[in-house]
Amino acid sequence: MHQRRLGRAGLEVSEGGYGAWGIGNSGWIGAEDDESLRALDRAIDLGLNFIDTALMYGDGHSERLVGRTVRGRSETVYVASKIPPKTLEWPGDPASSASETFPGDWVRECTEKRLEMQQFHVWHDDWLEQGDWRETVEALKAEGKIGAFGVSINDHPPDTALALVRSGVVDTVQVIYNVFDQSPEDELFDAVREHDVGVLVRVPLDEGGLTGRIGPDSTFPDQDFRNTYCAGDRKREVRERVDAIERDLGIGDEEIVASALRYHLSSGMRSVRNVEANLAVADGRGLSAEQVERLRAHRWVRDFYC
């Protein structure tokens, strides 16, 4: 599998990473642990060496499954976890303070349980000069307890982390980026290139919208967050927009996932089947310039998380 350097963190990571929210059985419902473990193993077999998880993914359940897998492998696998805001408020709210959201003792407590690449699970630039989190992160690095530090940017406003990227404090940022949500291209990507900050793309398939499998008649298990994310008339809207993409590219549902994933290479894997299909495109090849330009017309400004 093709690899890329993860910005100033200096890690050589596979272009395809494993987002482990879905296997935590929180938000996404229906994952089976045995299949999740097989999927993780299969991903590593195929050359994947980067897994992204968080304490809040099933109250640590995702982390435990990832830990079981990684401990049993001889390969080097980088695991990035995320510290939840102590206030348990999403997204990051500038009305709160960094001292409330990420106090130093909380950052240390959460990190010492994991000892991996560490990220904040929410962010707002108003917090950059507040509280003692920066001193704590620098101390944890000096102690060798974390090798890299990053943040997961709020759902749809990537400009809320521009000052952080330019400050030199952060090694990576995790951001929503897909065919529909192209907003990181406006300012964030120029900033990360200038300051050599690594980018972890999340929600590359728009919570399933860009798989071609969601339409007006789709149903989800009880307690699955997509019942809210796709509420009202949203499933019909998604299907119509996917149909428009397929018409523009001259493809069908069987090709939409690969095209959507290759979009990221040009500028959730819960099962073995998903792993094999998704990682097949992490081969260093993107779309043609003409295809990328056509997809730019499908930008869709909205926030279904609200």
RORO-621474 format. One record per residue: residue in one letter; x, y, z of N, C-alpha, C in turn. Coordinates in nm, 3 decimals, m for minus. Atoms other than C-alpha are relative to their C-alpha. Example, Ala and Ser with C-alpha at 12.3 -4.5 7.8 and 13.67 -1.06 7.14 Angstrom:
2
A  0.089  m0.119  0.000  1.230  m0.450  0.780  0.090  0.120  0.000
S  m0.082  m0.119  m0.006  1.367  m0.106  0.714  m0.077  0.109  0.073
***
This chain:
306
M  0.084  m0.119  0.000  0.000  0.000  0.000  0.087  0.124  0.000
H  m0.077  m0.124  0.009  0.125  0.346  m0.088  m0.003  0.073  0.134
Q  m0.011  m0.073  m0.126  0.245  0.556  0.208  0.031  0.146  m0.026
R  m0.034  m0.141  0.004  0.277  0.927  0.277  0.056  0.042  0.136
R  m0.052  m0.054  m0.126  0.471  1.126  0.536  m0.109  0.084  0.067
L  0.106  m0.071  m0.072  0.233  1.259  0.802  0.053  0.132  0.056
G  m0.043  m0.134  m0.042  0.359  1.616  0.808  0.119  m0.003  0.093
R  m0.114  m0.016  m0.091  0.598  1.726  1.079  0.011  m0.114  0.101
A  m0.009  0.117  m0.087  0.511  1.415  1.282  0.104  m0.098  m0.052
G  m0.107  0.080  0.058  0.746  1.240  1.040  m0.033  m0.147  m0.017
L  0.038  0.140  0.013  0.553  0.912  1.040  m0.033  m0.032  m0.144
E  0.037  0.048  0.133  0.527  0.717  0.715  m0.123  m0.087  0.016
V  0.126  0.071  m0.024  0.163  0.611  0.716  m0.068  m0.036  m0.130
S  0.073  0.045  0.118  m0.055  0.424  0.470  m0.103  0.104  m0.041
E  0.098  m0.098  0.047  m0.277  0.640  0.251  m0.139  m0.034  0.051
G  0.126  0.042  m0.059  m0.572  0.437  0.375  0.019  m0.028  0.148
G  m0.004  0.025  m0.143  m0.625  0.452  0.751  m0.130  m0.068  0.044
Y  0.118  0.069  m0.053  m0.874  0.269  0.972  m0.066  0.089  0.105
G  0.076  m0.079  m0.096  m1.133  0.492  1.140  m0.085  m0.093  0.086
A  0.056  0.105  m0.086  m1.246  0.290  1.442  m0.122  0.043  0.081
W  0.124  m0.037  m0.068  m1.560  0.476  1.550  m0.104  m0.112  m0.016
G  0.106  0.096  0.028  m1.784  0.218  1.384  0.008  m0.128  0.081
I  m0.013  0.126  m0.074  m1.643  m0.078  1.579  m0.021  0.018  0.150
G  0.021  m0.024  m0.142  m1.705  0.089  1.915  m0.142  m0.025  0.045
N  0.142  0.018  m0.028  m2.081  0.027  1.890  m0.059  0.116  0.078
S  0.062  m0.121  m0.054  m2.157  0.384  1.989  m0.026  0.091  m0.119
G  0.035  m0.081  0.116  m2.341  0.596  1.736  m0.034  m0.090  m0.118
W  0.024  0.101  0.103  m2.299  0.333  1.465  m0.036  m0.130  0.071
I  0.049  0.120  m0.067  m2.496  0.024  1.568  0.014  m0.120  m0.094
G  0.003  0.122  0.078  m2.455  m0.333  1.455  0.134  m0.067  m0.021
A  m0.130  0.064  0.016  m2.082  m0.404  1.464  0.011  m0.121  0.091
E  m0.026  0.121  m0.078  m1.986  m0.752  1.583  0.150  m0.008  0.028
D  m0.141  m0.005  m0.037  m1.659  m0.777  1.774  0.086  m0.097  m0.080
D  m0.081  0.097  0.073  m1.539  m1.094  1.599  0.029  0.049  m0.141
E  m0.021  m0.051  0.135  m1.591  m0.937  1.256  0.088  0.124  0.002
S  m0.084  m0.119  m0.011  m1.434  m0.610  1.373  0.147  m0.039  0.014
L  m0.138  0.045  m0.018  m1.121  m0.795  1.487  0.056  m0.059  m0.130
R  m0.045  0.054  0.128  m1.103  m0.983  1.157  0.028  0.113  m0.099
A  m0.019  m0.112  0.092  m1.143  m0.655  0.969  0.130  0.076  0.032
L  m0.124  m0.066  m0.039  m0.861  m0.492  1.167  0.121  m0.080  m0.046
D  m0.112  0.085  0.042  m0.631  m0.787  1.101  0.017  0.002  m0.151
R  m0.007  0.001  0.146  m0.719  m0.792  0.733  0.057  0.132  m0.052
A  m0.053  m0.130  0.042  m0.647  m0.419  0.703  0.152  0.003  0.014
I  m0.146  0.002  m0.021  m0.299  m0.470  0.848  0.066  m0.095  m0.100
D  m0.052  0.092  0.102  m0.246  m0.771  0.620  0.019  0.069  m0.135
L  m0.004  m0.069  0.130  m0.315  m0.540  0.325  0.095  0.119  m0.001
G  m0.100  m0.106  m0.003  m0.051  m0.290  0.439  m0.039  0.125  0.077
L  0.041  m0.115  m0.080  m0.251  m0.046  0.652  0.084  0.005  0.129
N  m0.079  m0.010  m0.124  m0.043  0.088  0.942  m0.042  0.119  0.086
F  0.047  m0.115  m0.079  m0.253  0.374  1.084  m0.146  m0.022  0.039
I  0.135  0.019  m0.052  m0.562  0.341  1.306  m0.035  0.121  0.086
D  0.048  m0.115  m0.077  m0.764  0.631  1.447  m0.118  m0.043  0.086
T  0.106  0.038  m0.091  m0.979  0.575  1.755  m0.020  0.113  0.101
A  0.026  m0.102  m0.103  m1.101  0.765  2.064  m0.059  m0.066  0.124
L  0.057  0.049  m0.124  m1.194  0.712  2.426  m0.151  m0.006  m0.006
M  0.146  m0.007  0.003  m1.554  0.810  2.347  m0.063  m0.099  m0.095
Y  0.056  0.100  0.090  m1.595  0.538  2.085  m0.036  m0.125  0.081
G  0.045  0.113  m0.081  m1.798  0.300  2.300  0.064  m0.002  0.137
D  m0.060  m0.010  m0.133  m1.645  0.426  2.627  0.125  m0.087  0.010
G  m0.126  0.074  0.001  m1.311  0.273  2.533  m0.007  m0.134  m0.070
H  0.012  0.133  0.062  m1.450  m0.037  2.356  0.081  m0.007  m0.130
S  m0.078  m0.003  0.123  m1.298  0.063  2.022  0.149  m0.009  0.030
E  m0.142  0.004  m0.037  m0.960  0.127  2.186  0.042  m0.140  0.043
R  m0.036  0.134  m0.047  m0.968  m0.216  2.351  0.013  m0.098  m0.117
L  m0.009  0.088  0.117  m1.037  m0.393  2.020  0.127  0.030  m0.081
V  m0.122  m0.038  0.071  m0.759  m0.197  1.851  0.122  m0.051  0.075
G  m0.113  0.048  m0.080  m0.523  m0.280  2.138  0.022  m0.150  m0.012
R  m0.011  0.145  0.016  m0.599  m0.651  2.113  0.065  m0.035  m0.133
T  m0.054  0.028  0.133  m0.519  m0.643  1.743  0.147  0.037  m0.009
V  m0.136  m0.050  0.017  m0.202  m0.434  1.757  0.100  m0.081  0.083
R  m0.092  0.078  m0.085  m0.051  m0.632  2.046  0.033  m0.136  m0.062
G  m0.024  0.131  0.060  m0.083  m0.948  1.839  0.072  0.004  m0.133
R  m0.065  m0.014  0.131  0.098  m0.811  1.533  0.147  0.033  0.015
S  m0.142  m0.032  m0.002  0.467  m0.791  1.455  0.030  0.130  m0.074
E  m0.021  m0.122  0.078  0.425  m0.496  1.216  m0.012  0.125  0.089
T  0.018  m0.129  m0.066  0.457  m0.135  1.327  m0.133  0.059  m0.044
V  0.130  m0.060  0.029  0.106  0.008  1.351  m0.015  0.122  0.090
Y  0.016  m0.124  m0.076  0.051  0.369  1.456  m0.147  0.015  0.038
V  0.137  m0.017  m0.051  m0.256  0.428  1.673  m0.014  0.142  0.053
A  0.030  m0.135  m0.047  m0.397  0.777  1.722  m0.132  m0.003  0.075
S  0.124  m0.009  m0.076  m0.651  0.824  1.999  m0.037  0.147  0.019
K  0.047  m0.137  m0.021  m0.847  1.131  2.104  m0.051  0.018  0.142
I  0.045  m0.036  m0.134  m0.903  1.296  2.440  m0.135  0.071  m0.011
P  0.128  m0.071  0.005  m1.268  1.390  2.494  0.008  0.130  0.079
P  0.005  m0.121  m0.083  m1.343  1.741  2.620  m0.052  m0.037  0.139
K  0.043  0.033  m0.136  m1.377  1.724  2.997  m0.144  0.043  0.023
T  0.138  m0.048  m0.012  m1.703  1.917  2.959  m0.099  m0.091  m0.072
L  0.083  0.089  0.083  m1.833  1.646  2.720  m0.095  0.080  m0.090
E  0.079  m0.084  0.090  m1.957  1.922  2.489  0.062  m0.001  m0.139
W  m0.040  m0.003  0.142  m1.937  1.885  2.110  m0.094  0.094  m0.075
P  m0.140  m0.026  0.036  m1.845  2.083  1.904  0.066  0.094  0.100
G  m0.069  m0.093  m0.088  m1.583  2.304  2.066  m0.067  0.136  m0.003
D  0.075  m0.125  m0.012  m1.756  2.617  2.191  0.091  0.110  0.051
P  m0.088  m0.108  m0.047  m1.558  2.943  2.212  m0.051  0.067  0.127
A  0.053  m0.058  m0.124  m1.789  3.046  2.498  0.058  m0.070  0.122
S  m0.067  0.069  m0.110  m1.618  2.782  2.713  0.149  0.033  m0.007
S  m0.143  m0.031  m0.002  m1.251  2.803  2.808  0.082  m0.128  m0.011
A  m0.090  0.115  0.008  m0.954  2.576  2.747  0.023  m0.061  0.137
S  m0.021  0.051  m0.136  m0.914  2.547  3.124  m0.111  m0.094  0.043
E  0.112  0.089  m0.028  m1.258  2.384  3.140  0.001  m0.123  m0.091
T  0.012  0.105  0.101  m1.232  2.178  2.823  0.117  m0.097  0.001
F  m0.119  0.085  0.000  m0.873  2.049  2.828  0.100  0.047  0.106
P  m0.097  m0.034  m0.105  m0.714  2.123  3.168  0.117  m0.098  m0.004
G  m0.121  0.081  0.010  m0.360  1.991  3.195  m0.010  m0.134  0.068
D  0.007  0.129  m0.070  m0.437  1.723  3.454  m0.089  m0.099  m0.075
W  0.087  0.087  0.080  m0.716  1.587  3.229  0.075  m0.053  m0.123
V  m0.079  0.041  0.116  m0.486  1.581  2.925  0.100  m0.110  0.041
R  m0.096  0.099  m0.047  m0.224  1.390  3.126  m0.069  m0.131  0.038
E  0.072  0.121  m0.043  m0.474  1.147  3.280  m0.043  m0.084  m0.119
C  0.046  0.073  0.117  m0.622  1.054  2.943  0.116  m0.057  m0.082
T  m0.113  0.044  0.080  m0.284  1.029  2.773  0.071  m0.119  0.065
E  m0.077  0.106  m0.066  m0.117  0.809  3.033  m0.072  m0.134  m0.001
K  0.072  0.126  0.017  m0.389  0.550  2.982  0.027  m0.061  m0.137
R  m0.009  0.044  0.137  m0.299  0.526  2.612  0.142  m0.002  m0.056
L  m0.140  m0.006  0.041  0.060  0.632  2.548  0.017  m0.018  m0.151
E  m0.009  0.007  0.146  0.006  0.678  2.173  m0.001  0.143  m0.054
M  0.025  m0.131  0.060  m0.028  0.963  1.928  m0.131  0.052  0.056
Q  0.116  m0.050  m0.072  m0.275  1.188  2.106  m0.060  0.122  m0.070
Q  0.071  m0.110  0.062  m0.540  1.429  1.979  m0.108  0.052  0.095
F  0.119  m0.052  m0.065  m0.802  1.660  2.124  m0.119  m0.030  m0.090
H  0.116  0.044  0.077  m1.149  1.549  2.017  m0.088  0.116  m0.046
V  0.065  m0.121  0.050  m1.279  1.905  1.969  0.103  0.112  0.002
W  m0.095  m0.111  m0.002  m1.111  2.237  1.906  m0.069  0.130  m0.036
H  0.032  m0.135  0.047  m1.158  2.613  1.879  0.122  0.088  0.024
D  m0.122  m0.081  m0.007  m0.881  2.865  1.811  0.001  0.098  0.117
D  0.002  m0.089  m0.116  m0.997  3.084  2.100  0.076  m0.061  0.118
W  m0.067  0.068  m0.112  m0.834  2.823  2.328  0.152  0.000  m0.011
L  m0.143  0.015  0.027  m0.486  2.858  2.179  0.087  0.054  0.112
E  m0.082  m0.062  m0.104  m0.351  3.089  2.449  m0.061  m0.015  0.139
Q  0.066  0.018  m0.129  m0.578  2.971  2.731  0.050  m0.127  0.071
G  m0.023  0.121  m0.078  m0.515  2.723  3.013  0.143  m0.050  m0.003
D  m0.134  0.058  m0.011  m0.220  2.492  3.070  0.018  m0.123  m0.089
W  m0.008  0.120  0.084  m0.281  2.232  2.798  0.129  m0.005  m0.080
R  m0.121  m0.001  0.083  0.018  2.344  2.588  0.120  m0.048  0.079
E  m0.112  0.043  m0.083  0.263  2.301  2.873  m0.007  m0.150  0.027
T  0.016  0.143  m0.027  0.116  1.957  2.946  0.037  m0.084  m0.121
V  m0.034  0.073  0.123  0.143  1.842  2.584  0.151  m0.001  m0.021
E  m0.145  m0.007  0.017  0.504  1.963  2.565  0.072  m0.089  0.100
A  m0.062  0.087  m0.101  0.586  1.782  2.890  m0.017  m0.147  m0.035
L  0.024  0.140  0.037  0.427  1.457  2.769  0.090  m0.041  m0.116
K  m0.094  0.030  0.108  0.636  1.477  2.452  0.141  m0.017  0.055
A  m0.134  0.007  m0.057  0.952  1.545  2.652  0.021  m0.128  0.080
E  m0.006  0.123  m0.079  0.873  1.244  2.874  m0.007  m0.126  m0.087
G  0.008  0.113  0.091  0.839  1.025  2.565  m0.132  m0.074  0.006
K  0.130  0.067  m0.014  0.475  0.946  2.640  m0.088  0.017  m0.122
I  0.064  m0.013  0.130  0.348  1.079  2.309  0.105  0.045  m0.101
G  m0.094  m0.041  0.103  0.533  1.118  1.982  m0.052  0.112  m0.086
A  0.060  m0.103  0.084  0.287  1.347  1.809  m0.130  0.046  0.065
F  0.122  m0.058  m0.058  m0.002  1.574  1.902  m0.083  0.064  m0.111
G  0.088  m0.059  0.099  m0.304  1.673  1.697  m0.135  0.035  0.058
V  0.137  m0.031  m0.041  m0.662  1.793  1.711  m0.095  m0.051  m0.108
S  0.110  0.030  0.091  m0.986  1.676  1.556  m0.085  0.127  m0.007
I  0.067  m0.129  0.016  m1.141  1.994  1.416  m0.151  m0.018  0.006
N  0.147  0.003  m0.007  m1.508  2.076  1.476  m0.060  m0.043  m0.133
D  0.063  0.070  0.112  m1.756  1.923  1.235  0.019  0.066  m0.137
H  m0.003  m0.057  0.135  m1.778  2.169  0.946  0.067  0.136  m0.014
P  m0.069  m0.128  0.023  m1.577  2.489  1.011  0.152  m0.018  0.015
P  m0.143  0.024  m0.016  m1.210  2.402  0.938  0.081  0.124  0.031
D  m0.075  m0.122  m0.030  m1.112  2.767  0.975  0.013  0.023  0.150
T  m0.013  m0.017  m0.145  m1.154  2.729  1.355  0.131  m0.057  0.052
A  m0.130  0.052  m0.043  m0.807  2.568  1.362  0.116  0.063  m0.076
L  m0.106  m0.062  0.079  m0.611  2.800  1.133  0.111  0.057  0.089
A  m0.102  m0.056  m0.089  m0.435  2.981  1.419  0.082  m0.110  0.065
L  m0.072  0.114  m0.059  m0.345  2.648  1.578  0.103  m0.055  m0.098
V  m0.091  0.052  0.102  m0.192  2.520  1.253  0.120  0.094  m0.016
R  m0.106  m0.098  0.023  0.009  2.841  1.212  0.088  0.022  0.123
S  m0.074  m0.022  m0.124  0.127  2.836  1.575  0.123  m0.089  0.014
G  m0.110  0.095  m0.014  0.362  2.541  1.531  m0.017  m0.096  0.115
V  0.023  0.086  m0.116  0.209  2.363  1.831  m0.047  m0.139  m0.040
V  0.070  0.123  0.035  0.023  2.091  1.644  0.074  m0.073  m0.113
D  m0.064  0.082  0.102  0.162  1.802  1.437  m0.098  m0.048  m0.106
T  0.101  0.049  0.093  m0.163  1.684  1.277  m0.134  0.066  0.029
V  0.140  m0.037  m0.018  m0.521  1.792  1.223  m0.086  m0.105  m0.068
Q  0.097  0.092  0.057  m0.816  1.566  1.160  m0.122  0.081  m0.041
V  0.102  m0.090  0.053  m1.084  1.721  0.941  m0.095  m0.075  m0.093
I  0.097  0.054  0.096  m1.402  1.632  0.754  0.036  0.051  m0.139
Y  m0.032  m0.037  0.138  m1.321  1.626  0.384  m0.054  m0.108  m0.092
N  0.055  0.094  0.098  m1.520  1.462  0.108  m0.054  0.077  m0.119
V  0.050  m0.064  0.122  m1.681  1.533  m0.229  m0.102  0.109  0.033
F  0.100  m0.099  m0.038  m1.966  1.716  m0.057  0.064  0.114  0.080
D  m0.060  m0.102  m0.087  m1.761  1.898  0.208  0.144  0.026  m0.045
Q  m0.130  m0.035  0.055  m1.471  2.058  0.023  0.062  0.122  0.068
S  m0.041  m0.125  m0.063  m1.427  2.349  0.265  0.146  0.003  0.046
P  m0.142  m0.009  m0.037  m1.075  2.248  0.385  0.088  0.053  m0.112
E  m0.079  m0.050  0.113  m0.954  2.342  0.036  0.009  0.153  0.000
D  0.005  m0.146  0.007  m1.042  2.708  0.098  0.122  0.065  0.064
E  m0.114  m0.059  m0.072  m0.773  2.793  0.358  0.085  m0.102  0.074
L  m0.072  0.092  m0.089  m0.681  2.497  0.577  0.114  m0.071  m0.071
F  m0.103  0.079  0.066  m0.488  2.294  0.320  0.122  0.084  m0.036
D  m0.115  m0.087  0.025  m0.270  2.591  0.222  0.081  0.018  0.128
A  m0.068  m0.021  m0.128  m0.190  2.644  0.591  0.078  m0.124  0.042
V  m0.072  0.122  m0.043  m0.100  2.279  0.661  0.121  m0.027  m0.089
R  m0.117  0.018  0.088  0.126  2.266  0.356  0.113  0.096  0.040
E  m0.102  m0.099  m0.037  0.304  2.585  0.465  0.071  m0.038  0.129
H  m0.056  0.028  m0.132  0.357  2.462  0.822  0.028  m0.149  0.021
D  m0.035  0.142  m0.003  0.412  2.092  0.741  m0.078  m0.075  0.108
V  0.089  0.068  m0.095  0.115  1.973  0.948  m0.070  m0.115  m0.074
G  0.065  0.114  0.061  m0.020  1.626  0.873  m0.151  0.011  0.005
V  0.146  m0.004  0.007  m0.385  1.580  0.774  m0.055  m0.141  0.006
L  0.076  0.125  m0.007  m0.611  1.292  0.877  m0.141  0.032  m0.048
V  0.133  m0.025  0.054  m0.924  1.292  0.662  m0.101  m0.090  0.070
R  0.108  0.079  m0.061  m1.239  1.183  0.843  m0.130  0.021  m0.079
V  0.129  m0.001  0.069  m1.589  1.112  0.712  0.019  0.008  m0.152
P  m0.026  m0.012  0.144  m1.452  1.053  0.358  m0.119  m0.043  m0.086
L  0.117  0.046  0.076  m1.780  0.885  0.254  m0.129  0.061  0.054
D  0.117  m0.074  m0.049  m2.013  1.135  0.428  m0.094  m0.091  0.079
E  0.078  0.087  m0.088  m2.129  0.887  0.696  m0.085  m0.100  m0.080
G  0.071  0.098  0.082  m2.233  0.646  0.420  m0.071  0.059  m0.119
G  0.072  m0.063  0.110  m2.392  0.900  0.187  0.065  m0.023  m0.135
L  m0.073  0.015  0.126  m2.119  0.856  m0.076  0.032  m0.146  m0.032
T  m0.015  0.141  0.035  m2.150  0.478  m0.086  m0.102  m0.044  m0.104
G  0.107  0.040  0.091  m2.460  0.479  m0.306  m0.101  m0.093  0.064
R  0.088  0.095  m0.067  m2.639  0.272  m0.045  m0.110  0.067  0.083
I  0.101  m0.071  m0.078  m2.850  0.542  0.120  m0.097  0.069  m0.095
G  0.104  m0.060  0.082  m3.180  0.647  m0.035  m0.125  0.023  0.083
P  0.122  m0.035  m0.074  m3.534  0.751  0.061  m0.055  m0.112  0.087
D  0.058  0.113  m0.074  m3.626  0.401  0.181  0.098  m0.065  0.096
S  m0.100  0.059  m0.090  m3.309  0.333  0.383  m0.046  0.009  0.145
T  0.029  0.001  m0.144  m3.353  0.238  0.749  0.127  m0.035  0.076
F  m0.116  0.026  m0.085  m3.103  0.221  1.035  m0.048  m0.059  0.132
P  0.038  0.057  m0.130  m3.104  0.029  1.365  m0.037  0.108  0.101
D  0.031  m0.093  m0.109  m3.253  0.197  1.670  0.131  0.044  0.066
Q  m0.114  m0.061  m0.067  m3.001  0.425  1.846  0.116  0.031  m0.094
D  m0.105  m0.035  0.095  m2.791  0.454  1.529  m0.009  0.150  m0.028
F  0.003  m0.146  0.012  m2.689  0.822  1.500  m0.049  0.045  m0.137
R  0.043  m0.041  0.134  m2.775  0.820  1.129  m0.150  0.022  m0.008
N  0.142  m0.033  m0.004  m3.142  0.827  1.223  m0.019  0.151  0.017
T  0.004  m0.146  m0.013  m3.070  1.187  1.320  0.073  0.067  m0.116
Y  m0.081  m0.058  0.107  m2.800  1.259  1.064  m0.077  0.002  m0.133
C  0.077  0.011  0.125  m3.031  1.147  0.782  m0.149  0.023  0.023
A  0.141  m0.024  m0.034  m3.353  1.278  0.935  m0.071  0.080  m0.109
G  0.080  m0.079  0.092  m3.637  1.438  0.743  0.017  m0.047  m0.144
D  m0.010  0.030  0.143  m3.584  1.457  0.368  0.145  m0.020  m0.044
R  m0.142  0.001  0.033  m3.207  1.419  0.387  0.041  m0.123  m0.082
K  m0.036  0.120  0.076  m3.192  1.062  0.254  m0.030  0.018  m0.149
R  0.032  m0.027  0.140  m3.367  1.170  m0.065  0.101  0.097  m0.060
E  m0.097  m0.098  0.049  m3.134  1.470  m0.098  0.134  m0.067  m0.032
V  m0.128  0.069  0.019  m2.827  1.249  m0.057  m0.004  m0.084  m0.127
R  0.010  0.089  0.116  m2.948  0.998  m0.316  0.001  0.080  m0.130
E  0.005  m0.082  0.122  m3.023  1.271  m0.570  0.137  0.058  m0.033
R  m0.132  m0.057  0.024  m2.680  1.426  m0.524  0.100  m0.107  m0.043
V  m0.086  0.109  0.045  m2.504  1.091  m0.557  m0.032  m0.037  m0.145
D  0.039  0.027  0.139  m2.703  1.025  m0.875  0.064  0.103  m0.095
A  m0.058  m0.106  0.084  m2.579  1.360  m1.011  0.151  m0.021  m0.018
I  m0.144  0.028  0.010  m2.216  1.270  m0.932  0.024  m0.114  m0.099
E  m0.018  0.116  0.087  m2.253  0.934  m1.105  m0.024  0.037  m0.147
R  0.025  m0.043  0.138  m2.400  1.099  m1.414  0.119  0.079  m0.053
D  m0.111  m0.084  0.044  m2.116  1.352  m1.428  0.125  m0.082  m0.032
L  m0.120  0.081  0.019  m1.847  1.085  m1.398  m0.023  m0.120  m0.091
G  0.030  0.115  0.084  m2.026  0.825  m1.607  0.024  m0.131  0.071
I  m0.021  0.121  m0.080  m2.017  0.566  m1.326  m0.132  m0.042  0.065
G  0.116  0.048  m0.074  m2.263  0.360  m1.121  0.032  m0.017  0.147
D  m0.019  0.017  m0.144  m2.309  0.271  m0.755  0.122  m0.086  0.033
E  m0.112  0.090  m0.028  m2.042  0.002  m0.784  0.135  0.073  m0.006
E  m0.126  m0.074  0.013  m1.778  0.270  m0.857  0.003  0.126  0.085
I  0.005  m0.128  m0.069  m1.890  0.562  m0.638  0.095  0.005  0.119
V  m0.089  0.000  m0.117  m1.693  0.457  m0.328  0.144  0.025  m0.042
A  m0.138  m0.016  0.046  m1.364  0.424  m0.515  0.024  0.143  m0.050
S  m0.016  m0.136  0.052  m1.420  0.758  m0.690  0.003  0.102  0.113
A  0.004  m0.092  m0.114  m1.507  0.933  m0.363  0.130  m0.005  0.079
L  m0.125  0.012  m0.076  m1.197  0.796  m0.189  0.119  0.054  m0.080
R  m0.110  m0.051  0.081  m0.966  0.878  m0.480  m0.002  0.153  m0.008
Y  0.006  m0.147  m0.002  m1.089  1.238  m0.459  0.100  0.056  0.101
H  m0.092  m0.049  m0.104  m0.884  1.277  m0.138  0.144  m0.015  m0.044
L  m0.138  0.022  0.043  m0.573  1.132  m0.298  0.039  0.097  m0.110
S  m0.028  m0.098  0.105  m0.603  1.387  m0.577  0.032  0.136  0.059
S  m0.043  m0.128  m0.054  m0.554  1.702  m0.378  0.066  m0.029  0.130
G  0.010  0.089  m0.118  m1.556  0.353  0.832  0.003  m0.143  m0.044
M  m0.011  0.137  0.054  m1.443  0.006  0.785  m0.027  m0.103  0.111
R  0.039  0.091  m0.109  m1.629  m0.238  1.010  0.009  m0.147  m0.039
S  0.001  0.138  0.045  m1.611  m0.552  0.798  0.118  m0.025  m0.093
V  m0.108  0.037  0.090  m1.352  m0.743  0.597  m0.031  0.048  m0.142
R  0.039  m0.046  0.134  m1.547  m0.662  0.279  0.029  0.147  m0.019
N  m0.026  m0.143  0.011  m1.528  m0.288  0.347  0.149  0.029  m0.003
V  m0.145  m0.020  m0.004  m1.158  m0.309  0.431  0.061  m0.026  m0.137
E  m0.061  0.036  0.128  m1.069  m0.484  0.107  m0.038  0.097  m0.110
A  0.045  m0.093  0.104  m1.278  m0.250  m0.109  0.063  0.138  0.018
N  m0.049  m0.135  m0.023  m1.165  0.074  0.055  0.151  0.013  m0.016
L  m0.145  m0.011  0.006  m0.794  m0.004  0.080  0.054  m0.026  m0.140
A  m0.045  0.024  0.137  m0.776  m0.109  m0.283  0.034  0.129  m0.073
V  m0.026  m0.127  0.070  m0.773  0.259  m0.382  0.119  0.075  0.060
A  m0.113  m0.069  m0.065  m0.484  0.354  m0.147  0.130  m0.040  m0.067
D  m0.114  0.045  0.080  m0.232  0.294  m0.424  0.077  0.117  m0.060
G  m0.073  m0.117  0.048  m0.106  0.649  m0.480  m0.058  0.066  m0.122
R  0.059  m0.058  0.122  m0.331  0.717  m0.779  m0.128  0.075  0.036
G  0.122  m0.077  m0.021  m0.594  0.989  m0.773  m0.086  0.000  m0.124
L  0.084  m0.017  0.118  m0.857  1.099  m1.020  0.072  0.087  m0.103
S  m0.055  m0.091  0.100  m0.783  1.279  m1.343  m0.038  0.143  0.034
A  0.031  m0.141  m0.024  m0.779  1.659  m1.342  m0.142  0.032  m0.043
E  0.136  m0.025  0.048  m1.101  1.656  m1.542  m0.104  m0.053  0.098
Q  0.094  0.057  m0.097  m1.275  1.427  m1.291  m0.005  0.085  0.126
V  m0.003  m0.085  m0.120  m1.161  1.641  m0.998  m0.080  0.127  m0.024
E  0.071  m0.125  0.031  m1.294  1.954  m1.168  m0.151  m0.024  m0.003
R  0.143  0.030  0.002  m1.630  1.788  m1.228  m0.055  m0.017  0.142
L  0.047  0.021  m0.138  m1.653  1.688  m0.862  m0.006  0.129  0.079
R  0.006  m0.128  m0.071  m1.586  2.044  m0.750  m0.141  0.060  m0.007
A  0.135  m0.054  0.016  m1.935  2.129  m0.879  m0.100  m0.064  0.095
H  0.093  0.071  m0.089  m2.087  1.887  m0.627  0.020  0.036  0.147
R  m0.014  m0.051  m0.137  m1.980  2.081  m0.318  m0.138  0.030  0.056
W  0.132  m0.012  m0.062  m2.272  2.083  m0.075  0.018  0.055  0.140
V  m0.019  m0.065  m0.129  m2.269  2.328  0.214  m0.120  m0.027  0.089
R  0.105  0.031  m0.099  m2.474  2.192  0.505  0.063  m0.063  0.121
D  m0.049  0.064  m0.121  m2.434  2.056  0.856  m0.108  m0.091  0.056
F  0.098  0.096  m0.047  m2.637  1.742  0.922  0.022  m0.039  0.146
Y  m0.024  0.034  m0.140  m2.477  1.709  1.267  m0.085  0.087  0.092
C  0.082  m0.090  m0.084  m2.692  1.998  1.393  m0.141  m0.054  0.015
***
